[in-house]
Amino acid sequence: MKKWLIAAGTGVIVLVVGGVVLMTRSSATPAPASRTAQTSKTSARKRKPAATPRLTLAELKHNRKLTYSCIIYYAIKDTKLPRWQEVNDSSVGWQVEHYAKKHPTRYLVWPDRHITDADKNLAPNWFTLSADKVTYDSMIVHSFRKDQTAATTLTHIVTQINADHAMKKVRTMPAKMMVLNHAK
C-alpha cells in the first residue's frame, strides 16, 4: 500500500508541476483571437482591390481626351503600324492637333505634350474619326511608297481595351495630353 501511495503522490506532483509549466507558457503567448476576428482578418487579406470600371462608348462621347487616349493606346498596342511606336512613351505624353478643314477631321499625334513647332520636323502619325470608324495613317519615312493605314471601329477599340484590362492605364492618359484645335 505504501508503494501505491508513493506512486499516487508522485503522479499528483507531476500533474501539478506540468500544469504550472503549461499555465506560464500559455500566459506568455497571447490568447488566440476570436473566430470572427480571425475571419475578418482573413477576408480582408483575400479581398481584391476595387475593380476599375469598364470603358463604355457613352463615357467616350462625354470625354474627347479619353476618346483620343483609347485611339492612341490601341494604335500603339494593337495595330501593326511601326511608326506608332514613336508615341509609345507615356511619361512625356502626347500632343493632338486637329484640323477640321476637310471631312473627316484629321488628328495629328505628336510624341510629347510640350513639343514645339521647331521640333516637328517629321510628318506625324494621324488618325481620322468618323462616327464609329477610326482610320490610322502612318507615313513611311524616306520612302515614296503609300502611307501605311489601318482601320477599325471605336466599338472594337473599347472592347479590346476592356479585354486587355487596360482601362486604368487609358484613364491616366488624358492628364498627359495637350489638344490643339486648328478648326477655328
LUMVEX-926256 format. One line per field, with one value per residue: residue in one letter; x, y, z of N, C-alpha, C, O, CB in turn. Coordinates in steps of 0.2 Angstrom, whole numbers, plus 5000, padded with zeros to 4 digits. Each point is the difference from the previous one (the first is absolute). Glycine has a CB too. Layout:
residues N
rest <- (A, ...)
n_east <- (X, ...)
n_north <- (Y, ...)
n_up <- (Z, ...)
ca_east <- (X, ...)
ca_north <- (Y, ...)
ca_up <- (Z, ...)
c_east <- (X, ...)
c_north <- (Y, ...)
c_up <- (Z, ...)
o_east <- (X, ...)
o_north <- (Y, ...)
o_up <- (Z, ...)
cb_east <- (X, ...)
cb_north <- (Y, ...)
cb_up <- (Z, ...)
***
This chain:
residues 184
rest <- (M, K, K, W, L, I, A, A, G, T, G, V, I, V, L, V, V, G, G, V, V, L, M, T, R, S, S, A, T, P, A, P, A, S, R, T, A, Q, T, S, K, T, S, A, R, K, R, K, P, A, A, T, P, R, L, T, L, A, E, L, K, H, N, R, K, L, T, Y, S, C, I, I, Y, Y, A, I, K, D, T, K, L, P, R, W, Q, E, V, N, D, S, S, V, G, W, Q, V, E, H, Y, A, K, K, H, P, T, R, Y, L, V, W, P, D, R, H, I, T, D, A, D, K, N, L, A, P, N, W, F, T, L, S, A, D, K, V, T, Y, D, S, M, I, V, H, S, F, R, K, D, Q, T, A, A, T, T, L, T, H, I, V, T, Q, I, N, A, D, H, A, M, K, K, V, R, T, M, P, A, K, M, M, V, L, N, H, A, K)
n_east <- (5004, 5015, 4997, 4986, 5006, 5012, 4990, 4991, 5012, 5005, 4986, 5000, 5014, 4996, 4987, 5008, 5010, 4989, 4992, 5012, 5004, 4986, 5000, 5014, 4995, 4987, 5007, 5010, 4988, 4991, 4990, 5002, 4996, 4987, 5000, 4999, 5016, 5002, 4989, 5007, 5014, 4994, 4993, 5013, 5008, 4988, 4998, 5004, 5007, 4984, 5000, 5008, 4983, 5003, 5007, 4984, 5003, 4996, 5015, 5002, 4987, 5009, 5015, 5003, 5010, 4992, 5001, 5016, 5002, 4994, 5010, 5013, 4997, 4997, 5014, 5008, 4993, 4997, 5010, 5010, 5003, 5017, 4993, 4991, 5016, 5000, 4990, 5010, 5002, 4985, 5013, 4994, 4984, 4996, 5004, 4985, 5005, 4984, 5004, 4983, 5009, 4994, 4986, 5012, 5005, 5015, 5000, 5016, 5002, 5012, 5007, 4994, 4985, 5014, 4999, 5006, 4992, 5015, 4994, 4993, 5015, 4988, 4986, 4995, 4998, 4988, 4989, 4990, 4991, 4990, 4990, 5009, 5013, 5013, 5006, 5014, 5005, 5014, 5006, 5006, 5010, 5004, 4985, 4997, 4991, 4986, 5003, 5004, 4983, 4998, 4984, 4997, 4986, 5005, 4995, 5015, 5005, 4990, 5004, 5016, 4998, 4991, 5011, 5011, 4991, 5002, 4987, 5013, 5006, 4988, 5000, 5016, 4996, 4993, 5013, 5008, 4989, 5007, 4984, 5010, 4983, 5009, 4982, 5004)
n_north <- (4994, 5006, 4998, 5009, 5013, 5001, 5000, 5012, 5009, 4999, 5004, 5014, 5005, 4998, 5009, 5012, 5001, 5000, 5012, 5009, 4997, 5004, 5014, 5005, 4997, 5008, 5013, 5001, 5000, 5013, 4990, 4993, 5015, 4995, 4989, 5015, 5002, 4988, 5007, 5014, 4994, 4992, 5012, 5010, 4990, 4999, 5016, 4997, 5014, 5004, 4990, 5013, 5003, 4989, 5013, 5003, 5004, 5008, 5003, 5006, 5010, 5008, 5000, 5009, 4994, 4986, 5000, 5002, 4987, 4990, 5004, 4997, 4986, 4995, 5006, 4992, 4986, 4998, 5006, 4989, 5018, 4995, 5014, 4994, 4998, 5017, 4999, 4988, 5014, 4996, 5010, 5010, 4997, 4998, 5014, 4994, 5011, 4998, 5006, 5002, 5004, 4986, 4995, 4988, 5013, 4996, 4995, 5007, 4987, 5012, 4986, 5012, 5003, 5008, 4995, 5016, 5000, 4995, 4984, 5001, 4993, 4990, 5004, 5000, 4986, 5007, 4992, 5006, 5000, 4996, 4998, 4992, 5005, 5000, 5003, 4996, 5011, 4992, 5012, 4985, 5011, 5003, 4999, 5008, 4989, 5006, 5007, 4985, 5002, 4992, 5002, 4997, 5004, 5011, 4985, 4996, 5010, 4994, 4985, 5003, 5008, 4988, 4989, 5008, 5000, 5015, 5006, 5005, 5004, 5009, 5009, 5005, 5006, 5013, 5003, 5000, 5011, 5015, 4999, 5010, 5003, 5001, 5000, 5016)
n_up <- (5000, 4997, 4985, 5000, 5006, 4990, 4988, 5006, 5003, 4985, 4994, 5008, 4995, 4985, 5002, 5006, 4988, 4988, 5005, 5000, 4985, 4995, 5007, 4993, 4985, 5001, 5006, 4987, 4989, 5000, 5006, 4984, 4996, 5006, 4990, 4997, 5000, 4989, 4990, 4999, 4996, 4988, 4994, 5000, 4991, 4989, 4997, 4984, 5004, 4999, 4986, 4995, 4999, 4988, 4993, 5000, 4985, 5013, 5003, 4985, 5001, 5012, 4993, 4984, 5010, 4999, 4984, 5000, 5010, 4990, 4989, 5008, 5005, 4985, 4994, 5010, 4998, 4984, 4988, 4995, 5003, 5002, 5003, 5013, 5006, 4999, 5013, 5010, 5009, 5009, 5004, 4988, 5002, 4987, 4995, 4997, 4988, 4999, 4986, 5002, 4984, 4999, 5004, 5003, 5006, 4993, 5016, 4994, 5011, 5003, 5007, 5011, 5007, 4994, 4982, 4999, 4987, 5003, 5001, 4985, 4992, 4997, 4992, 5017, 4998, 4992, 5006, 4989, 5013, 4986, 5015, 5008, 4990, 5010, 4984, 5010, 4989, 5004, 4989, 4996, 5009, 4984, 4990, 4987, 5010, 4999, 5013, 5006, 4998, 5014, 4996, 5016, 5001, 5010, 5002, 4999, 5011, 5011, 4997, 5003, 5014, 5006, 4996, 5008, 5015, 4990, 5011, 5006, 4986, 4996, 5013, 4997, 4985, 5006, 5008, 4986, 4991, 4997, 4994, 4989, 4997, 4985, 5003, 5001)
ca_east <- (4996, 5005, 5003, 4995, 5000, 5006, 4999, 4995, 5003, 5005, 4995, 4997, 5005, 5002, 4994, 5000, 5006, 4999, 4995, 5004, 5004, 4996, 4997, 5004, 5001, 4994, 4999, 5005, 4997, 4993, 4994, 4998, 4994, 4993, 4999, 4998, 5006, 5004, 4997, 5000, 5007, 5001, 4996, 5003, 5006, 4998, 4997, 5003, 4998, 4995, 5001, 4999, 4994, 5001, 4999, 4994, 5000, 4996, 5005, 5005, 4997, 5000, 5007, 5004, 5007, 5000, 4999, 5006, 5004, 4998, 5002, 5007, 5002, 4999, 5005, 5006, 5000, 4996, 5001, 5006, 5003, 5006, 5002, 4996, 5004, 5003, 4996, 4999, 5002, 4994, 5003, 5000, 4993, 4998, 4996, 4995, 4997, 4994, 4998, 4994, 4999, 4997, 4996, 4999, 5006, 5006, 5003, 5007, 5003, 5007, 5002, 5001, 4994, 5003, 5004, 4999, 5000, 5007, 5002, 4995, 5004, 4997, 4992, 4998, 4995, 4993, 4994, 4994, 4995, 4993, 4995, 5003, 5005, 5007, 5005, 5006, 5004, 5007, 5004, 5006, 5006, 5005, 4997, 4995, 4995, 4994, 5000, 4997, 4994, 4996, 4993, 4996, 4994, 5000, 4997, 5005, 5005, 4998, 5000, 5006, 5003, 4997, 5002, 5007, 5000, 5005, 4996, 5004, 5006, 4997, 4997, 5006, 5003, 4997, 5004, 5007, 4999, 4998, 4996, 5000, 4994, 5001, 4994, 4997)
ca_north <- (5006, 5005, 5001, 5003, 5007, 5004, 5001, 5005, 5007, 5002, 5002, 5006, 5005, 5001, 5004, 5007, 5003, 5001, 5005, 5007, 5002, 5002, 5006, 5006, 5000, 5003, 5007, 5004, 5001, 5003, 4995, 5001, 5005, 4997, 4997, 5006, 5004, 4996, 5000, 5006, 5001, 4996, 5003, 5006, 4998, 4997, 5005, 5003, 5007, 5001, 4999, 5006, 4999, 4999, 5005, 4999, 5005, 5006, 5004, 5003, 5006, 5005, 5002, 4999, 4998, 4992, 4997, 5000, 4996, 4993, 5000, 5000, 4993, 4995, 5000, 4998, 4993, 4995, 5001, 4997, 5006, 5001, 5007, 5002, 4999, 5006, 5003, 4995, 5002, 5004, 5004, 5007, 5002, 5001, 5006, 4998, 5006, 4998, 5005, 4998, 5003, 4994, 4995, 5001, 5003, 4997, 5002, 4999, 4998, 5001, 4998, 5005, 5005, 5007, 5001, 5006, 5000, 4999, 4993, 4996, 4999, 4995, 5000, 4996, 4995, 5004, 4995, 5003, 4997, 5001, 4996, 4995, 4998, 5003, 4998, 5002, 5001, 5001, 5001, 4996, 5005, 5000, 4995, 5003, 4995, 5003, 5000, 4994, 5002, 4995, 5002, 4996, 5003, 5002, 4994, 4995, 5003, 5000, 4993, 4998, 5003, 4997, 4993, 5000, 5003, 5006, 5005, 5005, 5003, 5005, 5005, 5005, 5003, 5007, 5005, 5001, 5001, 5007, 4999, 5007, 5000, 5005, 5000, 5007)
ca_up <- (5000, 5001, 4993, 4996, 5003, 4997, 4993, 4999, 5002, 4995, 4995, 5001, 4999, 4993, 4997, 5003, 4997, 4993, 5000, 5002, 4994, 4994, 5002, 4999, 4993, 4997, 5001, 4996, 4993, 5000, 4999, 4993, 4999, 4999, 4993, 4996, 4999, 4996, 4994, 4997, 4998, 4994, 4994, 4998, 4995, 4994, 4996, 4994, 5000, 4996, 4993, 4996, 4996, 4993, 4996, 4996, 4995, 5003, 5004, 4995, 4997, 5004, 5002, 4994, 5002, 5001, 4993, 4997, 5004, 4998, 4993, 5000, 5003, 4996, 4995, 5003, 5002, 4996, 4993, 4998, 4997, 5004, 5002, 5006, 5006, 5001, 5005, 5005, 5007, 5004, 5005, 4997, 4998, 4993, 4997, 4994, 4996, 4995, 4994, 4998, 4994, 4995, 5003, 5008, 5003, 5001, 5007, 5000, 5007, 5001, 5007, 5005, 5000, 5000, 4994, 4997, 4993, 4998, 5001, 4995, 4994, 4997, 5000, 5005, 4999, 5001, 5000, 4999, 5004, 4997, 5003, 5004, 4996, 5002, 4995, 5001, 4995, 5002, 4994, 5000, 5000, 4994, 4995, 4996, 5000, 5003, 5007, 5002, 5003, 5003, 5002, 5005, 5003, 5007, 5003, 5001, 5004, 5007, 5002, 5001, 5006, 5006, 5000, 5002, 5007, 5000, 5001, 5005, 4996, 4995, 5004, 5003, 4994, 4998, 5004, 4996, 4993, 4998, 4993, 4997, 4995, 4994, 4995, 5000)
c_east <- (5004, 5002, 4994, 4999, 5006, 4999, 4994, 5002, 5004, 4996, 4997, 5005, 5002, 4994, 5000, 5005, 4999, 4994, 5003, 5004, 4995, 4996, 5005, 5002, 4994, 4998, 5006, 4999, 4993, 4995, 4998, 4994, 4994, 4999, 4998, 5006, 5005, 4997, 5001, 5007, 5002, 4997, 5003, 5007, 4998, 4996, 5004, 4999, 4994, 5001, 5000, 4994, 5002, 4999, 4993, 5000, 4997, 5005, 5005, 4996, 5000, 5007, 5005, 5007, 5000, 4999, 5007, 5005, 4999, 5003, 5008, 5003, 4999, 5005, 5007, 5000, 4997, 5001, 5007, 5004, 5006, 5001, 4996, 5004, 5004, 4996, 4999, 5002, 4995, 5003, 5000, 4993, 4999, 4997, 4996, 4998, 4995, 4999, 4993, 4998, 4998, 4996, 5002, 5006, 5006, 5003, 5007, 5002, 5007, 5003, 5002, 4995, 5003, 5004, 4999, 5000, 5007, 5002, 4995, 5003, 4997, 4993, 4998, 4995, 4993, 4995, 4994, 4994, 4993, 4995, 5003, 5006, 5007, 5004, 5007, 5004, 5007, 5005, 5007, 5006, 5005, 4998, 4995, 4994, 4994, 5000, 4997, 4993, 4997, 4993, 4997, 4994, 5002, 4998, 5005, 5006, 4998, 5000, 5007, 5004, 4997, 5003, 5007, 5001, 5005, 4996, 5003, 5005, 4997, 4997, 5005, 5002, 4998, 5004, 5007, 4999, 4998, 4996, 4999, 4994, 5002, 4994, 4997, 5002)
c_north <- (5006, 5002, 5004, 5007, 5004, 5001, 5005, 5007, 5003, 5003, 5006, 5006, 5001, 5004, 5007, 5004, 5001, 5005, 5007, 5002, 5002, 5006, 5006, 5001, 5003, 5007, 5005, 5001, 5003, 4995, 5001, 5004, 4996, 4998, 5006, 5004, 4997, 5000, 5006, 5002, 4996, 5002, 5007, 4999, 4997, 5005, 5003, 5007, 5002, 5000, 5007, 4999, 4999, 5007, 4999, 5006, 5006, 5004, 5004, 5006, 5006, 5003, 4999, 4998, 4992, 4997, 5000, 4995, 4993, 4999, 4999, 4993, 4994, 5000, 4997, 4992, 4995, 5000, 4997, 5006, 5002, 5007, 5002, 4999, 5006, 5004, 4996, 5002, 5004, 5005, 5007, 5002, 5001, 5007, 4998, 5007, 4998, 5005, 4998, 5003, 4995, 4995, 4993, 5004, 4996, 5002, 4997, 4998, 5001, 4997, 5006, 5006, 5008, 5001, 5007, 4999, 4998, 4992, 4996, 5000, 4995, 4999, 4995, 4994, 5004, 4995, 5005, 4996, 5002, 4996, 4995, 4997, 5004, 4998, 5003, 5001, 5001, 5001, 4996, 5005, 4998, 4995, 5004, 4995, 5004, 4999, 4993, 5002, 4994, 5003, 4995, 5005, 5002, 4994, 4995, 5002, 4999, 4993, 4997, 5002, 4996, 4993, 5000, 5003, 5006, 5006, 5006, 5004, 5006, 5006, 5005, 5004, 5007, 5005, 5002, 5002, 5008, 4999, 5008, 4999, 5005, 5000, 5007, 5005)
c_up <- (5000, 4993, 4996, 5002, 4997, 4993, 4999, 5001, 4994, 4994, 5001, 4999, 4993, 4997, 5002, 4997, 4993, 4999, 5001, 4994, 4994, 5001, 4999, 4993, 4997, 5002, 4997, 4993, 5000, 4998, 4992, 5000, 4999, 4993, 4995, 4998, 4995, 4993, 4996, 4998, 4994, 4994, 4998, 4996, 4994, 4996, 4995, 5000, 4996, 4992, 4997, 4995, 4992, 4996, 4996, 4994, 5002, 5003, 4995, 4997, 5004, 5002, 4994, 5001, 5001, 4993, 4997, 5004, 4998, 4993, 4999, 5003, 4996, 4994, 5002, 5001, 4995, 4992, 4998, 4996, 5004, 5003, 5006, 5007, 5002, 5006, 5006, 5007, 5004, 5005, 4997, 4998, 4992, 4999, 4994, 4997, 4995, 4996, 4997, 4993, 4995, 5004, 4998, 5003, 5001, 5007, 5000, 5007, 5000, 5007, 5004, 4999, 5000, 4993, 4997, 4993, 4997, 5000, 4995, 4993, 4995, 5000, 5006, 4998, 5000, 4999, 4998, 5004, 4997, 5002, 5004, 4996, 5002, 4994, 5002, 4994, 5002, 4994, 5001, 4998, 4994, 4995, 4996, 4999, 5004, 5008, 5003, 5004, 5004, 5002, 5005, 5002, 5007, 5005, 5001, 5004, 5007, 5002, 5001, 5006, 5006, 5000, 5002, 5007, 5000, 5001, 5005, 4996, 4996, 5004, 5003, 4994, 4999, 5004, 4997, 4993, 4999, 4993, 4998, 4994, 4995, 4996, 5000, 4995)
o_east <- (4998, 5001, 5002, 4999, 4999, 5001, 5001, 4998, 5000, 5002, 5000, 4998, 5000, 5001, 4999, 4999, 5001, 5001, 4998, 4999, 5002, 4999, 4997, 5001, 5001, 4998, 4998, 5002, 4996, 5001, 5001, 4996, 5000, 5004, 5002, 5000, 5002, 5003, 5001, 5001, 5003, 5003, 4999, 5001, 5004, 4999, 5006, 4995, 4999, 5005, 4995, 5000, 5005, 4995, 4999, 5003, 5001, 5000, 5001, 5003, 5000, 5001, 5002, 5003, 5005, 5003, 5002, 5004, 5005, 5002, 5002, 5004, 5005, 5003, 5003, 5005, 5002, 4998, 5004, 5004, 4999, 5002, 5001, 4998, 5002, 5003, 4995, 4998, 4999, 4996, 4999, 4999, 5005, 4997, 5002, 4997, 5001, 4999, 5000, 4994, 4996, 5001, 5001, 5006, 4999, 5000, 5002, 4998, 5004, 4996, 5003, 4999, 4996, 5004, 4994, 5002, 5001, 5004, 5002, 4998, 5001, 4997, 5003, 4998, 5000, 5001, 5000, 5001, 4999, 5000, 5004, 5004, 5000, 5001, 5000, 5000, 5001, 5000, 5002, 5000, 5001, 5004, 4996, 4995, 5000, 5004, 4996, 5000, 5002, 5000, 5001, 4999, 5004, 5002, 5001, 5002, 5004, 5002, 5001, 5003, 5004, 5001, 5002, 5005, 5003, 5002, 5000, 5001, 5003, 5000, 4998, 5004, 5004, 5001, 5003, 5004, 4996, 5002, 4999, 5001, 5000, 5000, 4996, 4998)
o_north <- (5005, 5006, 5004, 5004, 5006, 5005, 5004, 5004, 5006, 5005, 5004, 5005, 5006, 5004, 5005, 5005, 5005, 5004, 5005, 5006, 5005, 5004, 5005, 5006, 5005, 5004, 5006, 5005, 4998, 4995, 5005, 5001, 4994, 5002, 5000, 5003, 5003, 5001, 5001, 5003, 5002, 5001, 5001, 5004, 5001, 4998, 5001, 5003, 4996, 5003, 5003, 4995, 5003, 5004, 4995, 5005, 5005, 5007, 5006, 5005, 5006, 5004, 4994, 4996, 4997, 4994, 4995, 4997, 4996, 4994, 4996, 4997, 4996, 4994, 4997, 4997, 4994, 4996, 5000, 4999, 5003, 5001, 5005, 5002, 5001, 5004, 5001, 4997, 5006, 5004, 5005, 5006, 4998, 5003, 4997, 5004, 4995, 5006, 4994, 5001, 5002, 5000, 4999, 5000, 4994, 5005, 4995, 5004, 4996, 5000, 5005, 5003, 5004, 5005, 5002, 4995, 4997, 4998, 4994, 5003, 5000, 5002, 4995, 5000, 5005, 4994, 5006, 4994, 5006, 4994, 5002, 4996, 5006, 4994, 5006, 4996, 5004, 4995, 4999, 5003, 4994, 4996, 5005, 5001, 5005, 4996, 4997, 5005, 4994, 5006, 4994, 5005, 4997, 4999, 4997, 4996, 4998, 4998, 4997, 4997, 4999, 4997, 4995, 5000, 5001, 5006, 5006, 5006, 5005, 5005, 5006, 5005, 5004, 5006, 5005, 4999, 5003, 4997, 5004, 4996, 5006, 5003, 5001, 5005)
o_up <- (4997, 4998, 4996, 4996, 4998, 4997, 4995, 4997, 4999, 4997, 4995, 4998, 4998, 4995, 4996, 4997, 4997, 4995, 4996, 4998, 4997, 4996, 4997, 4998, 4995, 4996, 4999, 4997, 5005, 4997, 4998, 5004, 4998, 4995, 4994, 4995, 4995, 4995, 4994, 4994, 4995, 4994, 4994, 4995, 4995, 4994, 5000, 5003, 4995, 4998, 5001, 4997, 4998, 5002, 4998, 5001, 4998, 5000, 5001, 4998, 4997, 5003, 4999, 4996, 4998, 5000, 4997, 4996, 4999, 4999, 4997, 4998, 4999, 4998, 4996, 4998, 5000, 4997, 5005, 4996, 5005, 5005, 5003, 5005, 5006, 5003, 5004, 5005, 4998, 5002, 5004, 4998, 4996, 5004, 4996, 5004, 4997, 5002, 4998, 4998, 4995, 5006, 4994, 4997, 5002, 5001, 4999, 5005, 4996, 5005, 4997, 4995, 4998, 5000, 5000, 4997, 4995, 4997, 5000, 4996, 4994, 5005, 5001, 4994, 5004, 4998, 5001, 5001, 5000, 4999, 5005, 5003, 5000, 4999, 5001, 4995, 5005, 4996, 5006, 4995, 4999, 4998, 5002, 4996, 5003, 5002, 4996, 5003, 4998, 5001, 5000, 4997, 5003, 5005, 5006, 5004, 5005, 5006, 5005, 5004, 5005, 5006, 5003, 5003, 5005, 4998, 4998, 5001, 4999, 4997, 5002, 5001, 4998, 4998, 5002, 4996, 5004, 4995, 5003, 4996, 5002, 4994, 4996, 5000)
cb_east <- (4993, 5003, 5006, 4995, 4995, 5006, 5003, 4994, 4999, 5007, 4998, 4994, 5004, 5006, 4995, 4997, 5007, 5002, 4994, 5001, 5007, 4999, 4995, 5004, 5007, 4997, 4997, 5006, 5012, 5003, 4995, 5008, 5008, 4991, 4995, 4988, 4997, 5001, 4991, 4990, 5000, 4998, 4990, 4994, 5003, 5000, 4987, 5003, 5014, 4991, 5001, 5013, 4988, 5001, 5014, 4990, 4998, 4990, 4998, 5003, 4992, 4989, 4996, 4990, 4998, 4992, 4986, 4994, 4995, 4987, 4988, 4996, 4992, 4985, 4991, 4997, 4997, 4994, 4987, 4992, 4990, 5003, 5002, 4991, 4999, 5001, 4999, 5004, 5013, 4997, 5008, 5013, 4994, 5001, 5007, 4999, 5010, 4996, 5012, 5002, 5012, 5009, 4989, 4988, 4992, 5002, 4987, 5004, 4986, 5003, 5002, 5013, 4997, 4996, 5005, 5004, 4989, 4999, 5001, 4992, 5009, 5014, 4997, 5003, 5007, 5004, 5005, 5003, 5008, 5006, 4987, 4985, 4992, 4997, 4991, 5000, 4990, 4997, 4994, 4994, 4997, 5005, 5006, 5013, 5008, 4990, 5002, 5012, 4996, 5011, 4998, 5012, 4988, 4997, 4988, 4995, 5000, 4991, 4988, 4998, 4998, 4989, 4991, 4998, 4994, 5005, 4990, 4997, 5004, 4997, 4992, 4999, 4997, 4988, 4991, 5001, 5000, 5009, 4994, 5012, 4992, 5012, 5002, 5000)
cb_north <- (4989, 4991, 4985, 4985, 4990, 4990, 4984, 4987, 4990, 4987, 4984, 4989, 4991, 4985, 4985, 4991, 4990, 4984, 4987, 4992, 4987, 4984, 4989, 4992, 4985, 4985, 4990, 4990, 4993, 5016, 4996, 4988, 5014, 5005, 4989, 4997, 5002, 4992, 4991, 5001, 5000, 4989, 4993, 5001, 4997, 4991, 5002, 4987, 5006, 5004, 4985, 5007, 5004, 4984, 5008, 4990, 4986, 4987, 4985, 4984, 4986, 4992, 5002, 5013, 5015, 5008, 5009, 5015, 5012, 5006, 5011, 5016, 5009, 5006, 5013, 5015, 5010, 5004, 5010, 4989, 5001, 4990, 4997, 4996, 4987, 4996, 5006, 4995, 4994, 4986, 4986, 4992, 5007, 4985, 5011, 4985, 5011, 4986, 5008, 4998, 5006, 5002, 5008, 4989, 5013, 4994, 5003, 5004, 4996, 5011, 4984, 4994, 4988, 4996, 4985, 5011, 5011, 5014, 5008, 5000, 5004, 4992, 5007, 5010, 4985, 5016, 4985, 5010, 4994, 5010, 5000, 5001, 4990, 5007, 4994, 4998, 5001, 4998, 5013, 4986, 5008, 5006, 4985, 5005, 4985, 5001, 5016, 4989, 5015, 4988, 5012, 4989, 4998, 5013, 5005, 5000, 5010, 5012, 5002, 5002, 5012, 5010, 5002, 5002, 4988, 4988, 4986, 4986, 4984, 4985, 4987, 4987, 4985, 4989, 4991, 4993, 4985, 5008, 4986, 5006, 4991, 4995, 4987, 4993)
cb_up <- (5009, 5013, 5005, 5004, 5012, 5011, 5003, 5006, 5013, 5007, 5003, 5010, 5013, 5004, 5004, 5014, 5011, 5004, 5008, 5014, 5007, 5003, 5011, 5013, 5005, 5004, 5012, 5011, 4991, 5000, 5015, 4994, 4997, 5014, 5011, 5010, 5016, 5014, 5011, 5013, 5017, 5013, 5010, 5016, 5015, 5011, 5010, 4990, 5007, 5012, 4999, 5004, 5011, 4999, 5001, 5009, 4994, 5001, 5008, 5000, 4998, 5001, 5013, 4999, 5007, 5012, 5002, 5000, 5010, 5008, 4999, 5003, 5012, 5005, 5000, 5007, 5012, 5013, 4994, 5003, 4990, 4988, 4985, 4988, 4991, 4985, 4987, 4986, 4997, 4996, 5001, 4999, 5015, 4995, 5008, 5002, 5004, 5006, 5000, 5014, 5007, 4987, 5007, 5003, 5004, 4986, 5007, 4985, 5005, 4988, 4998, 5004, 5009, 5013, 4998, 5012, 5005, 5007, 5012, 5011, 5012, 4997, 4986, 5013, 5001, 4998, 5007, 4988, 5011, 4991, 4986, 5001, 4991, 5014, 4990, 5016, 4988, 5014, 4993, 5001, 5014, 5010, 5005, 4998, 4997, 4988, 5004, 4998, 4993, 5003, 4988, 5007, 4989, 4991, 4990, 4985, 4986, 4993, 4988, 4984, 4989, 4993, 4988, 4985, 5000, 4994, 5001, 5009, 5001, 4995, 5001, 5008, 4997, 5000, 5008, 5012, 4994, 5011, 5001, 5007, 5007, 5006, 5007, 5012)
***
